[in-house]
């Protein structure tokens, strides 16, 4: 009787599990909370009331020097005080920012007791708008998806917390990136699919299908990263990490783990699609055998794979539009473009991820066909 209630009412169970997991992850320390560079400082919001651009040196689009801003502190121990902050300009359009009167800035105040020693302007304050955007997304999701929307929010929060609280600290501490990445990815896959179906056989089928694709992507990623002779420093900000005192990290292994982590979402999506399709077909035709059910799943998988592989391509290449424009503007030959290591790394991500998707489809169809038709058979036998 208890099993029947769990299967028929998964929302309460998944909600309780989600709250427990989020609570544990929130309480889990990363070990990097008290960074030395932020000791003796206060982070606050400053309302810019005046700016001094007299020391800024402009050369076309490039600006360097310093911008001095007068601000009123909105929060923290210096709330209400008028302070002057410095905005350092390095001549980088990517990193530099210019403040105007009326802007709100996130500032770091270095102080000794009540005495302010220096004020550095980190960036424009965006956290309020980010929270507004997230809240709007959450409300929109719940309105249109109902209980599934709530479960999707749980999945989103748990994924963010698991990456920030477990994955990143473990990588910084030098643990094996591939093994840690595999463990976190498989755990997240299980939890997220559990939120979709609850404690039942569809969860087992979708999880097993995803697992095979993730493991396949992991193996191929390791193999072809070596064959392509790609170093992990190809990743954005990897060199900054080395210069921050983490020169002993295995960047190449971290790059390998990023391949299957990045593709795991698409594999999970495909496995759930196939499992749901087979479940729906069996519910309409209970007498269906596992072979026929598997063929139905494969039909869905073939149709989905055509779009999923393109999804991976667009996801990985979307951030490289400006680079492709540079290549075309310079007339770079296509064979040179494809041979560059930063392009080869994206080719590796896309193709290896697609290999994983191709693996997911037949295996999920097989497992779901066997498990779900067996479930129907057991119910028939009981009757």
Buried (B, 14 or more C-beta within 10 A) or exposed (E): EEEEEEBEEBBEBBBEBBEEBBEEBEEBEEEEEEEEEEEEBBEBBBBBEEBEBEEBEEEEEEBBBBBBBBBBBBEBEBEEBEBBBBBEBEEEEEEBEBBEEEBBBBBBBBBEEEEBEEBEBEEBBEEEEEEEEEEEEBEEBBEEEEEBBBBBBBBBBBBEBBEEBBBBBBBBEEBBBBEBBBBBBBBBBBBBBBBBBBBBBBBBBBBBBBBBBBBBBBBBBBEBBEEEEBEBEBBEEBEEBBEEEBEEBBBBBBBBBBBBBBBBBBBBBBBBBBBBBBBEBBEEEEEBEBEBBBBBBBBBBEEBBEEBBEBBBEBBBEEBEEBEEEBEEEEEEEEEBEEBEEBBBBBBBBBBBBBBBBBBBBBBBBBBBBBBBEBBBEEEEEE
